[in-house]
Amino acid sequence: MAKILYISDMDITGSGYMNISIPLCLGLVEKGHEIIVLGLAYKNSEHHFPFKLVAMKTFIEVGAAVHNLRLLWKPDLIIAALDIPWHDLILRQVIRDQPAIPYFGIFPVEGDPLCMDWAMILMQMTKQYAISQFGTDECQKQGVMAEHFQVGIDTVAWRPPTPEERKALRDAAGFEEEDRIVLTVADNQERKALGIAFQSIAEARKTIPHLKYALVTRENNTQGFKLRSLASRDDIAIHDILYIFERGMEFKKLWSMYAIADAFFLPSKAEGLGMPLLEAMAVGLPCVATNCSGMSELLSDGRGYLIKPEFVYPDVFGNANRYMIAPWRAAECLELVLNAKHPQMVQDALDYVQARSWQIPVDMIDKAIKDTIK
């Protein structure tokens, strides 16, 4: 079997890449492969994974570790799960170190079209894996023969609460039976459009009695909003119904956030996939999101409500289109979701996520490894 050098963001406080990397590495270890993980943002926390996990502070450290491990450990290939610009940094080091080594890249394509500079980065890889069908299609339009890495979800852990569990959790959190809780789980950064989320909730509370808004995010991200100040603005004024929770909480608490909510709302301008949507679908929440990129494929075919963007513009963040929704449209969708039951939508969403087994991408990568090192 193969010796694999794996590189990714392993921030245990809430990295989407960590949620991809750990199940994939566990599956590959079960297939008999040996893995060393170079974990960016990993803080040497105790773990019990059956693979080595080495903390990396910078990409300069990653480059040095790759060079040294290629000399001393002699890996058969590299797998990296990162944003495309970070792949570029790793590939420069890999190409400089000769002889060549196979390189599998796992990445999101957040918006369209895939810019040619990024397509040329991807073309240097032995294998290209986009984490959505949308991203796969955008790659292929630019001549990058990417494959769809179908991100799985653990539907044993992410499950709907029983009515008794839901009531107990809501009571413990201090919510009343008539409260209508909208949940957003999203980083406090440009692409997640939390400003639009706040405006949408401000519009929605005009017609939805007992509305509450729960947000799991990084409140003090230096590149994000000053959220409590934004919520207190005269034209928004949702500070009295806003509950902010810091991301990085233990799984049981995060699951309980989904379990007590009545709807999930993701107004992002673009998404490479939208892992929180998969989590919400698995817990049985009706979902509302922007009709674009990776979100569209998750909620299409009646699995959720997709909000038509008001306008589209190219943005320097992501080098691609961003899709902006109107707060009044989002408020209308939220009112529709919260004022009725949606058993068929919820069931269709559950069926969809239950079919997304981690065994599918693990088997795909395992086969590619064996074919490559043969």
C-alpha positions in Angstrom: 0.0 0.0 0.0 1.0 3.6 -0.3 2.8 6.1 1.9 0.8 9.3 1.7 1.9 12.8 2.6 -1.4 14.7 3.3 -1.5 18.5 3.6 -4.5 20.6 4.7 -5.9 23.1 7.2 -6.5 21.2 10.4 -7.9 23.9 12.6 -10.1 22.0 15.1 -12.1 25.2 15.9 -14.1 24.9 12.8 -12.3 24.2 9.5 -14.3 22.8 6.7 -11.1 21.2 5.4 -10.7 19.3 8.7 -14.2 17.9 8.3 -13.2 16.6 4.9 -9.7 15.5 5.8 -10.3 13.4 8.9 -12.9 11.1 7.4 -10.9 10.7 4.2 -7.7 9.9 6.0 -9.5 7.5 8.3 -10.9 5.7 5.3 -7.6 5.5 3.6 -5.9 4.1 6.7 -8.6 1.4 6.8 -7.6 0.6 3.2 -4.1 -0.1 4.5 -2.3 3.2 3.5 0.2 4.9 5.8 -0.4 8.6 6.3 1.5 11.6 7.7 -0.6 14.8 7.9 0.9 18.2 7.7 -1.8 20.3 9.5 -1.9 24.0 9.0 -3.5 25.8 12.0 -3.2 22.6 14.1 -2.2 23.5 17.7 -0.8 20.1 18.8 -4.1 19.2 20.5 -4.4 15.6 21.7 -5.9 13.3 19.2 -6.5 9.5 18.7 -6.4 9.3 14.9 -4.5 6.3 13.4 -2.1 8.6 11.5 0.6 11.1 12.3 -0.4 14.7 12.6 2.3 17.4 12.5 1.6 21.0 13.3 2.5 23.5 10.6 2.4 27.3 11.2 3.2 28.6 7.7 3.5 27.4 4.1 7.2 27.9 4.4 7.3 25.3 7.1 5.1 23.0 4.9 7.6 23.4 2.0 10.5 22.5 4.3 8.6 19.5 5.7 7.7 18.2 2.3 11.3 18.4 1.2 12.6 16.6 4.3 10.0 13.9 4.3 10.6 13.2 0.7 14.3 12.6 1.5 13.7 10.7 4.8 10.3 9.0 4.6 10.0 8.7 0.8 6.2 9.1 0.3 4.6 7.6 -2.8 2.4 10.6 -3.4 1.0 13.9 -1.9 -2.7 14.6 -1.3 -3.6 18.2 -0.5 -7.0 19.7 0.4 -6.7 23.4 0.1 -8.0 26.5 -1.7 -6.5 26.8 -5.2 -4.0 29.7 -4.4 -2.6 27.6 -1.5 -2.2 24.6 -3.9 -0.1 26.9 -6.0 2.3 27.5 -3.1 2.7 23.8 -2.4 3.0 22.9 -6.1 5.9 25.3 -6.5 7.8 23.5 -3.8 6.9 20.0 -5.2 7.9 20.9 -8.7 11.2 22.4 -7.5 11.9 19.1 -5.6 12.9 16.5 -8.2 12.2 13.7 -9.1 8.5 14.4 -9.6 6.0 13.0 -7.2 2.2 12.4 -7.9 0.1 15.2 -6.5 -3.7 14.8 -5.9 -5.5 18.1 -5.2 -8.9 18.5 -3.5 -10.3 22.0 -3.7 -13.5 24.1 -3.9 -14.6 26.2 -6.9 -16.7 28.9 -5.2 -17.9 30.9 -8.2 -18.0 30.9 -11.9 -16.2 31.1 -14.2 -13.0 29.4 -13.1 -10.2 31.9 -14.0 -7.6 30.7 -16.4 -4.7 31.4 -14.0 -6.3 29.0 -11.5 -7.0 26.5 -14.2 -3.3 26.4 -15.1 -2.5 25.8 -11.4 -4.9 22.8 -11.4 -3.4 21.4 -14.6 -0.1 20.8 -12.8 -1.7 18.2 -10.6 -1.8 14.5 -11.3 -5.4 14.3 -10.2 -7.9 17.2 -9.6 -10.9 16.7 -7.3 -13.5 19.5 -7.0 -15.8 19.1 -4.0 -19.0 20.0 -5.9 -20.4 19.0 -9.2 -20.7 22.7 -10.0 -16.9 23.0 -9.4 -16.2 20.0 -11.5 -18.2 21.4 -14.4 -16.5 24.8 -14.2 -13.1 23.0 -14.3 -14.0 21.0 -17.3 -15.1 24.1 -19.2 -11.6 25.4 -18.8 -10.0 22.1 -20.0 -9.2 20.8 -16.5 -10.4 17.2 -16.3 -11.4 17.3 -12.7 -13.5 14.6 -11.0 -16.2 15.2 -8.4 -15.1 14.5 -4.9 -18.5 13.9 -3.3 -18.1 15.0 0.3 -19.8 12.6 2.7 -21.6 13.2 5.9 -22.1 11.1 9.0 -25.8 10.7 9.3 -25.5 8.7 12.5 -24.0 11.7 14.3 -25.9 14.3 12.3 -29.5 13.1 12.8 -32.9 14.7 13.5 -33.8 15.1 17.2 -36.7 13.3 18.7 -39.6 15.6 19.7 -38.6 15.0 23.3 -35.0 16.0 22.7 -36.0 19.1 20.8 -38.3 20.3 23.5 -35.8 19.6 26.3 -33.0 21.4 24.4 -35.2 24.5 23.7 -36.4 24.6 27.3 -32.8 24.4 28.5 -31.8 27.2 26.2 -34.6 29.4 27.5 -36.7 29.5 24.3 -40.5 29.5 24.3 -42.7 27.1 22.3 -43.9 29.9 20.0 -40.4 31.2 19.2 -39.3 30.7 15.6 -35.5 30.2 15.5 -33.5 30.8 12.3 -30.0 29.4 12.4 -26.9 30.4 10.4 -23.5 28.7 10.7 -21.0 30.7 8.7 -17.6 32.3 9.1 -17.5 36.1 9.6 -16.0 36.9 6.3 -16.9 38.6 2.9 -18.3 35.6 1.1 -20.8 34.6 3.7 -22.7 37.9 3.4 -23.6 38.2 7.1 -24.6 41.8 6.4 -27.3 40.6 4.0 -28.3 38.0 6.6 -28.9 40.7 9.2 -30.9 42.8 6.8 -33.0 39.8 5.9 -33.8 39.0 9.5 -34.7 42.6 10.1 -37.2 42.4 7.2 -38.5 39.0 8.3 -39.3 40.1 11.9 -41.8 42.6 10.5 -44.1 39.7 9.5 -42.9 36.7 11.6 -43.9 37.0 15.3 -41.4 35.7 18.0 -38.5 35.5 15.5 -35.1 34.7 17.0 -31.8 34.6 15.1 -28.9 32.3 16.2 -25.5 32.7 14.5 -22.5 30.4 14.9 -19.4 32.3 13.6 -16.1 33.9 14.5 -17.4 37.1 16.1 -13.9 38.7 16.4 -12.5 37.9 13.0 -10.5 41.0 12.1 -11.6 40.7 8.5 -15.3 40.4 9.3 -18.1 42.6 10.6 -18.3 44.1 14.1 -21.5 42.0 14.4 -23.1 43.5 17.5 -22.5 47.0 16.2 -24.1 46.0 12.9 -27.0 44.4 14.6 -27.6 47.7 16.6 -27.7 50.0 13.6 -31.0 51.9 13.3 -31.9 50.4 9.9 -31.3 46.8 11.1 -32.0 46.7 14.9 -32.0 43.0 15.5 -29.7 43.1 18.6 -32.6 42.1 20.8 -33.3 38.8 18.9 -29.7 38.0 18.0 -27.8 35.1 19.7 -24.1 34.8 18.7 -22.1 31.7 19.4 -18.4 31.2 18.7 -17.5 28.5 16.3 -15.3 25.7 17.5 -17.8 24.3 20.1 -17.9 20.6 20.8 -20.0 18.5 18.4 -22.8 17.8 20.9 -23.4 21.5 21.4 -23.3 22.3 17.7 -25.7 19.5 16.9 -28.1 20.9 19.6 -28.0 24.3 17.8 -29.4 22.7 14.7 -31.8 20.6 16.8 -33.5 23.6 18.4 -33.8 25.6 15.2 -36.8 25.9 12.9 -35.0 26.8 9.7 -31.5 27.2 8.4 -30.4 30.2 6.4 -27.2 30.6 4.3 -27.2 33.9 2.2 -23.6 33.4 0.9 -22.5 35.1 -2.3 -20.9 31.9 -3.4 -20.0 28.5 -1.9 -17.7 25.7 -3.0 -20.1 23.3 -1.4 -21.8 24.5 1.8 -21.1 21.9 4.5 -23.5 23.5 7.1 -26.3 23.0 4.6 -25.6 19.2 4.5 -25.5 19.2 8.3 -28.8 21.1 8.5 -30.4 18.8 6.0 -29.3 15.7 8.0 -30.8 17.1 11.2 -34.1 17.7 9.4 -34.1 21.5 9.0 -35.8 23.2 6.0 -33.0 25.2 4.4 -33.0 28.6 2.6 -29.9 29.6 0.6 -28.7 31.7 -2.4 -29.4 30.0 -5.7 -25.8 29.8 -7.0 -22.7 27.6 -7.1 -22.5 24.6 -4.7 -25.7 25.6 -2.8 -27.9 25.1 -5.9 -27.0 21.5 -6.3 -27.6 20.7 -2.6 -31.1 22.3 -2.4 -32.3 21.7 -6.0 -35.2 19.2 -6.8 -37.3 20.4 -3.9 -34.7 19.8 -1.2 -34.8 23.4 0.0 -35.7 27.0 -0.9 -33.3 28.7 -3.3 -33.4 32.5 -3.4 -33.0 34.1 -6.8 -30.0 36.6 -6.8 -30.9 40.2 -7.3 -27.6 40.9 -9.2 -24.3 39.2 -10.1 -20.9 40.9 -10.2 -17.3 39.8 -10.6 -15.3 40.1 -7.4 -11.6 40.2 -6.6 -12.3 37.8 -3.7 -12.4 34.5 -5.5 -11.6 35.9 -8.9 -15.2 34.9 -10.0 -18.8 36.0 -9.8 -20.6 36.8 -6.6 -24.3 36.5 -6.3 -26.2 39.0 -4.1 -29.8 38.3 -2.8 -32.3 41.0 -1.8 -33.2 41.0 1.9 -36.9 41.2 1.1 -36.7 38.1 -1.1 -34.9 36.2 1.7 -37.5 37.5 4.2 -40.3 36.2 2.0 -38.7 32.7 1.8 -38.2 32.6 5.6 -41.8 33.5 6.2 -42.9 30.8 3.8 -40.6 28.2 5.6 -41.6 29.2 9.1 -45.3 29.4 8.6 -45.9 25.9 7.3 -44.7 22.3 7.6 -42.5 20.8 4.9 -42.4 17.1 5.4 -41.7 16.1 1.8 -38.9 18.6 1.5 -37.3 17.5 4.7 -37.6 13.8 3.7 -36.1 14.4 0.3 -33.2 16.3 1.9 -32.7 13.4 4.4 -32.7 10.8 1.6 -30.1 12.9 -0.3 -27.6 13.3 2.5 -28.0 9.7 3.6 -26.9 8.7 0.1 -23.7 10.7 0.5 -21.6 8.0 2.1 -17.9 8.7 2.9 -17.2 5.3 1.3 -17.8 6.7 -2.1 -14.9 9.3 -2.1 -12.6 7.0 -0.1 -13.0 4.2 -2.7 -12.5 6.7 -5.5 -9.2 8.1 -4.0 -8.0 4.6 -3.1 -8.4 3.4 -6.7 -6.7 6.4 -8.0 -3.8 5.9 -5.6 -3.4 2.2 -6.7 -3.6 3.1 -10.4 -1.1 5.9 -10.0 1.7 4.1 -8.0 1.3 0.8 -9.9 
